[in-house]
Amino acid sequence: MNARSLTEEIESHKSDNQPSQLSKSYKKYLIFTLDQLQYGFPLSKIKEVIGYNKITEVPQVPSFFKGIINLRGRIISIVDLRVKLGQKAREWEPKKTCIIITETDDLTIGAIVDTVDEVMGVNENEICDKLELSTNIDRSFITGVTNTGDDSVVLFLSLEKLFSRDELKILSSKN
Amino acid sequence: MSYKKNKSLKTKVLSGSFLTMIFLLGLGITAILALRSISNTNEWVNHTHEAIGQAIRVKEDAMNMETGMRGFLLSGKESFLEPYNQGLSDFSKAIKTLQSKVSDNPGQVEKMGEVEKIIKEWVSNVTEPAIELRRKIGDAPTMNDVALLVGKKEGKKYFDKFRSQIGRFIEVEEVLLRQREAEMQTSSDLDTIRKNAKWVIHTHNVIAEARGILNSAIDMETGLRGYLLAGQEEFLEPYRSGKNRFDTNLNKLQETVSDNPPQVRLLSQAQDTLSEWDSNVANKMISLRRSIGDAPTMDNMADLVAEARGKTYFDQFRTLIDEFIAAEEKLMTIRQSDAETTRMVSVWTIVVGILVSVCISLLYSLRLSSNLTGHIHKFLHDIRKNAEKLDDASHDLSENSRELSGYAAEQASSIEETSSSMEEVSGIVRNNAQLAKESSEQSYNVNRQMAELSEAMSKISDSNEQSDGLVDIINEIGAKTEVIDEIVFQTKLLSFNASVEAERAGEHGRGFAVVAQEVGNLAQMSGKAAMEIAGIVQNSTSKAGQIIKENSNRVTEGTRIVRDILTQSETVAQSSSKISEASNEQSRGISQIGIAIENINSATQKTASIAEDAASSSMTLNQQSSNLIRYVNEMHGYISGRVGSSSEQDEHLFRTENSEVTYLDERRRPQPTPSRMQARSETKHPPLRKATGTDDLSYHQEEGDEDKVWKEL
């Protein structure tokens, strides 16, 4: 795609998506993959996406807590979402494995994901927030599910709700 | 015989022969001596005969003279004097001859001297004056009648005829005598000599008797003439006695020469002539003279004659001659008896000597021959045995050489076949050599081509290595793709972060968000492309690696195969050259074999010719041995003294042996004709060796048969 077409694209987007984007129900999400399942974070909560960085392990922490990194002078705690979501841990895969750095309130966490796929805009009505699942399991960290149209779904996660208070403390203290 | 046992056969035979020869020599000498003595005696007898004949001739001549003289006296014609003159000239010659003949006997010579003297005296005292007187008288008239009668020459005519007849007779007898004498000279046989001597004596006797007859006739004539002249009866005495003697002598002579009819005829003619003369002339004259009596005119003459002087002389002469002849005859009788005695003695000596020598020789020969023949028989027996063996051997040899000849011929044909086969083999070998050479060349070609192939293989190997380089390049591309991937990843991250920044910018960042999204899309597309490239690279790398590996393997394999082929082709080339060499060697060997076969061939041909020669030689040997057997048999027969019969017998033996041989030959013949077989069986019938009788029929048959067989052979 050359520069001219890109310019045209941008213009079309400006004109086409104007009304929808402007509506309150339209939100952008960063879609990522964990063990062949796609998840999404609201783009507003994301500070940065980085590739591999040297992770310094921290002793006496839960297993999902991978360590800390130094990102341009800021110390950021890194968690392994796979482990946190009860999945099997995985070796670092170059050019695929990414760290998504989120910023919620004053808490900044880096989450290791398999791959970062895309930025997707989703309308509010397209998100189903009521899941017909067993109630005795805490699944408050899943804020909603949307259908991507090709027989697959994207789970929207909320990191504040994913970690407990203690966990958050640990994370924050680390920061 | 024991004292002779140690002497050699030669000595024995020679001694036997010498003994006989010595006897024969003695006999021969005796016979020669006897013959010489007989011959001498015969010569003497002849000599005596000749002397007697000569004496008779002397007498004849004398009487011729007398009768001639008396005829002249009577007739007065000169022609009557012819016998006188003839007698006169012959007389002295005859006397001389006789004297020389009896010169060995002086008494006789003396007697002859006396005779000559008497006749000379008679001639000078009686005849010459009488003839003179008669010539003077001429034709006296008183004696005319007598003279006329005598002058008619009738008596003379008769007497001439008679003389010639007797002379012819004597001539014939003399010729005979000469012939017989010559025969006697040449003959050596005692009996023939005796016979011839007899004949000679006989002829002498005949001649003497003939002369006696002539003398008698002349006596008659001269007596008659004397009577005619003298007229005295006593003058007729010779006439009468002559007539008596004539008849008796003639009859005797006719008997003596009765074996010779022409002579008998001649004698009878002479008798006829004389008897005619007697009746026609003499009797007439005598009667006339008696009637005349003592005529006056012829007185002188008659007186002269009557004086009987001539008669005295002549009687003396006659007595002397008769004495001489009687002496000679006596001598001859003695000599004849001598001759007979000598002959008898020699005959007896020869007969006895022959008998003695025959007896001694016979005895000696018997002992010698019995001694010799025993040994010789033994030798001959051995020789015959050996000869028979030789015969058998030569037959065998003949058979063998014939077989050998056949084998040689077979061999020759086999050799020729071999030779032709060898030529074929030689051709094959040459072909082989050619093929091997070609194959060698081809294998060299293959070698060269294989070397080229090997080079090509190494080139392929090189290019394979170059392909490795290609893979490296592809791998590099792959590596570069990873770089692109990295860039894509970073670009993606960058686009996300841009999106994040655009979100933060809110409304202002809306365009930026689009750019960020497009960048993200581009990055994604780049990533996808890079991933595809990576896949392709990987694929091509793996494929190239595989191909290279396969190529390498194939090249290695090919190289190995090429190397193998190279070694094999080298081996093939070597083998081919070896084959070629071997073929050449073989060819040489074959040519040598060919030469050898040629040699064998010539050798075989030589063998064949030698075999043929041997066959002919053995045939000759066979013949020779057969001959030897025959000779031995002949010798055996000869020694046994059965020359005729034994030779036939031995011939029979020889023939049968030969026919046996031919029978052997014949048995080989596939189909003998029946007649032949019959003949064979006939010939087989007589016993082989003990055949004593000579079977002429079978012998001839065999002979014919054998001739046939020999011809066939």
HADDOCK unambig.tbl for C-alpha pairs under 7 A between the chains (distance, minus, plus):
assign (segid A and resid 6 and name CA) (segid B and resid 518 and name CA) 6.97 0.50 0.50
assign (segid A and resid 10 and name CA) (segid B and resid 511 and name CA) 6.18 0.50 0.50
assign (segid A and resid 10 and name CA) (segid B and resid 514 and name CA) 5.65 0.50 0.50
assign (segid A and resid 10 and name CA) (segid B and resid 515 and name CA) 6.65 0.50 0.50
assign (segid A and resid 14 and name CA) (segid B and resid 511 and name CA) 6.84 0.50 0.50
assign (segid A and resid 43 and name CA) (segid B and resid 500 and name CA) 6.19 0.50 0.50
assign (segid A and resid 43 and name CA) (segid B and resid 503 and name CA) 6.94 0.50 0.50
assign (segid A and resid 44 and name CA) (segid B and resid 503 and name CA) 6.21 0.50 0.50
assign (segid A and resid 44 and name CA) (segid B and resid 504 and name CA) 6.72 0.50 0.50
assign (segid A and resid 46 and name CA) (segid B and resid 500 and name CA) 6.61 0.50 0.50
assign (segid A and resid 47 and name CA) (segid B and resid 500 and name CA) 6.65 0.50 0.50
assign (segid A and resid 48 and name CA) (segid B and resid 497 and name CA) 5.55 0.50 0.50
assign (segid A and resid 48 and name CA) (segid B and resid 500 and name CA) 6.85 0.50 0.50
assign (segid A and resid 49 and name CA) (segid B and resid 493 and name CA) 6.07 0.50 0.50
assign (segid A and resid 49 and name CA) (segid B and resid 496 and name CA) 6.73 0.50 0.50
assign (segid A and resid 49 and name CA) (segid B and resid 497 and name CA) 5.96 0.50 0.50
assign (segid A and resid 50 and name CA) (segid B and resid 493 and name CA) 6.49 0.50 0.50
assign (segid A and resid 95 and name CA) (segid B and resid 486 and name CA) 6.02 0.50 0.50
assign (segid A and resid 95 and name CA) (segid B and resid 489 and name CA) 5.62 0.50 0.50
